[in-house]
């Protein structure tokens, strides 16, 4: 059993034990697993493939709305339910209806996002560098405005999700373990994916896309699959988060570009982009700092987070994991030739 497996086991044990050890912070720890999923999926494009997307939050919000439409549409007319006259219908879901709708809603959110990613890839992968980043940012902003103008799902007034059929404590435990499972499945899948030839191909695209294309790598296909992978898991996270909050509003809940949309980028950079564990570490540190500042530095929390991002981008561009690898390479299985390094030092001082 190597070191990585020990770390995975420790994280899983913490995840299972956390709601019993810290019951008062169950919602915050649930959000931590979603943040880890955010950072991992952003890094698939931004770190592993070199396409810095600022619009991945689009799939989070779209997944949320797809899930809501499926959950409600199985029992009621969505337009009626989302209207002011349908406000009393939120609690009229039997347990079987609720859990069947939730399961199908999560699946539809994941699959629907994959279809959307395939369609969008035909447009956006014609862009590169800052143009891709700005284009995807525009996509996220436009998506929020479009959903806010769609009366079928409540427009700017939002739409309430079906009420969980059991007590609030059971609801917290239920969605906590769903968030934990979603984060673990995302990590496990990406861990496997990056070890395949696909992982080598997207790394080649990051290093030099023209050379990768000349070597026979179908770059557009690999880029599309990478975006679809991110969209799939982001759809699941959107469905879970929407049901946890119980209410979907287009700009602040479904498409929070200036918060969650920026957080997913910042977390991957903080931990070390282009690595498997960097986004996980970055999400843990960033979310912990965020929760502490929101609790003890209320009014200064954005300044604290902004300072953290500035320190990261100016002084630790390689991220926490990259810095640790440079500091203690042997810990990460990196062999340093001491004779060559000492020789170079002697030549540098002569």
N, C-alpha and C positions, 0 to 999 in steps of 0.2 A: 504494500500500500504506500504510494508516494505521498509527498507533502501536499500536493494539490487535493488528493482525495481526503486527507485529514481536514483540510480547510473546508471542503464541501460538506463533510460530515458535521463539522462544528457549526456551520451556517444553518444546516437543516435542523440540527438539535436546537439551536437558538430560536429558529423560526417556529418550531412546534411548541417549545416551552414558553416563549415570550408572552402569549396572551394569558397564561396562568401566573407567570411571575409578575407581569406588569398589566393587570387588567384595566387600570385606569388610562393606559396609553395604547389601548388596542387599535383605536382608529388611526392614531399617528403611525404606529408600526405597520398597519395595513397599507397606509400611504407610502411608507418606505419601500415596500415590495413593488408598488406601482412605479415609484421613482427608479428603482433598479431596472425594471422592464423598459422604462423610457430611455435610460442611458444606454442600455445594451442595444436596443433597436436603432437608436440614432447612430451609434458607433459602427453599425453594419455598413452604413453609407459613408458617414463622415470620417471614421477612423480606418476601417478595413479597406474601403474602396476610394476614399479621397474625394467624395462628393458631399460637400458641406450643405446639408439641407436645413433650411430654417422653417420648413413647412410641414414637418412630420406630425405636428399637432393636428393637422387636417384629418388624418386617419383616426386619431383618438376621438375627435368630435363626430365624424361621420359614423364610426362604429357605435357611438352612443345613441345616435338618432336611429340607425338601422335596428338596433336592439329594441329601442322603445317602440318603433312602428310594429315590429313583429310581436312583441309582448302584448301590446294593446290590441292590435289588429286581429289576434286570435279570438278575442271575446267581444270587442266593441268596434264600432266605426271610429277610426282614428280622428277624423275631423270633428265629430261630435264630442269625443272624449277630450280633445284638446281645447274645445271651446269653453267659455265660462259656464255654460249649462251642464257640462260634463264633469264639473269639479267633484261632485258627490260619488262618482263612479270609481275613484282610485282605490277604495277599500273593498270593492265588490268583486274580488278575485278569490276563488277557492284555492286551497293549497295546491291541488293538482294543476289547476290552470296557471297559477303563479310559477311553479317550478318547471312545468313544461314550457311555458312561454320564455322563462329565463334561459333555459338550456338552448332552445331554438334561436333565441335572440342573440346569445353569445356566438353560436355557430354562424348565424347569418351575418353578424357584424364582421367576423373574421373573413368569411368567404367574399362578402360584398366589398370589403376593402381590397382584397386581392384583385378583384375585377377592376375596381377603380384605379389601382396602381398600374395595372397593365395599360389601361386607357391613357392615363396621365403620362406614362413613360414614353409614349409615342410623341409627346410634345416636349416634355421637359428635358429628356436626355439628348436633345439637340443643343442644349446649353451646357456650358462648362464654367468652372471657376466661380467668380462672383456673380455671373449672370444666372447660374443655376441657383445659387443661394437666394438672390433677390427674387427670382421667379417663383421659387417655392414659398418664400415669405408672402408674396402677393397672393398666392393660392390660398394660404391659410386665412389671410385677412378677408379675401373675397368669400370664402366658404362660410365664415361667420355671418357676414352680411346677407348672403343668400338664404341661409337657414332662418335668419331673423326676419326675413320678408315672406317666408312660406307659412301661410296661415294654416295649412293642413296639419302642421305639427306645433301649432301654437304661436308661430311667429316670434316676435321679440318678447312676448309675454312668457314664453317657455311652455313646457309640458311636464306634468307630474307623472312619475313612474308608479306602477302598481305597488300598493303597500304590502310589505312583508307580512305573511300571514301569522307569524308567531311573535313572541315578546322581543323587545329591543336587544336584550342580552344575547339571545339566540341568533338574532340578525347579525350582531357584531362578530360573533364566533364564525358564523357561516361565511360571511364575506371576507373575513380575515384569512381563513384557510383557502378560499378561492384565489385571493390575491397572492398568497404564498405559493400556491400551485402554479399560477400563471407565470410568476417570476422564475420559479425553478424550471419549468418546462422551457421557457425562453432561453435561459442559461444553458440547459442541457442540449437543446437543439443547436444553438449557435456554437457551443463547444465541439459538437460533432461536425458541424458544417465547416468550421474553420480548419479542421484537420483533413478535409477532403481536397480534391483537385480544384473544387470550386473556390475554396479559401485561397489557394495559390493564385487562381485566376483574378480574383478581385483585388488581391494585393499587387498583382502585376499591373492592373488598370490604375491603381493608385500611384505606382512608381513611374509609369510612362505608358499612357493609353495608346499612343501611336505605335510604339514598339510591340505592345501586347496584341494590337490588331494585326500588325505585320507578322507576328508569330503564329497567327491562325486562331487566336482566341476570339470567340464571338462576343465582342465587348458589349454590344447593346443587349444581347440576351442575358448575359451575366448581370448587368446593371439592373435590368428589369426584375430578375429573380431576387436580387438583393433587396430591392424596394418592396417587392411583394412580401418578402419575409418580414420586413419591418412592419408593413401595413397589417399583416395577419395578426401579429401579436398586439399591435396597438389597438386594433379593433376589439380584441378581447378585453384589454385594459379599459377602453372606453365604456364597454357594456357593463363591466363590473363597477366602475366609478360612478356611472349614472345611477345605478341601482343603489349604491351605497349612499349617495347624497339624496336620492328620492325625487330630485327635480332637475330638469335640464333647461338651461338658459343658454342661448347661442354664444354670447360673447364672453361671459365670465366663467361658465361651467364647461361647455362643450369645446370652445375654441379659444382658450386662454393663452393667446400668443405671447403676451408680454410676461407671463409667469411660467406656466408649464412649458410653453414653447421654447423659452430661453433656458429654463432649468435643465432640460434634457441635454442641451449643448454644453452648458457649464459643468454639469456633473461628469460627462465623458472627458472633457478637457482637464478637469480637476484630478480625476483618478489616473488619467493617461490614455489618450485615444489610440486606437489601433491595437489594443490588447484585449484579452477576454476579461481579466479581473479588474482592469483599470476602471471601467464604468461602474462596476459593482462597488468598488472602494470609494470612488468619487460620489456616487449616490448616497452611500452611507454617511460620509463626512458632510456633504452638502446638506442633506436632509436633517441631520443632527444639529448642525449650526443653525439652520433655518428655524427649527422648532425651538431651540434655546433662545435665539434672538427674538422670536415672536412672543416668547413667554417673559423673558427678563429684560429685553431692550425694546419694548413696544414704543414705536415712534422713531426708533433708530434702526429697525430691522433691515430696511432696504439699504441703508448706508453700510451696515455690516456685511451684507451679502455682496454689495457692489465692491467693497474693499477686498473681499475674498476673491472675487472674479479678477480684479485688477492685479492682485498679487500673483495669482495663478498665471495669467496671460503674460505678465511682464517678467517675472522671476522664475517661474516653474512651468515653462512651456511644455516640458516633457511629462508633466503631471506627477502625482505622488509616486505612482508605481515606477515611472521612468527614472525619477530621482533616486528611489530606493535601489533600483538595479545598478545605477552608476555607483552608488555608495557601497553596496554590499553585493557585488556580482556573484560571488560564490553561493550565496543563499538561493539565487535563482538558477543555479546550474550553469552559470556562465564562467568558463575557464579563462583566466587571465594569465598570459605568459609573462611571468615576473622577470625572467632574464631579458626579454625583449623590451619590457617597459622600463626596466632599470637602465638598459643600454641606451634607450632613447633619451632618458633623463640625463645620462652622462654626456651624450652628444649635444643636448640642449644647453648644458652648462659649460661646455668647453669653448 
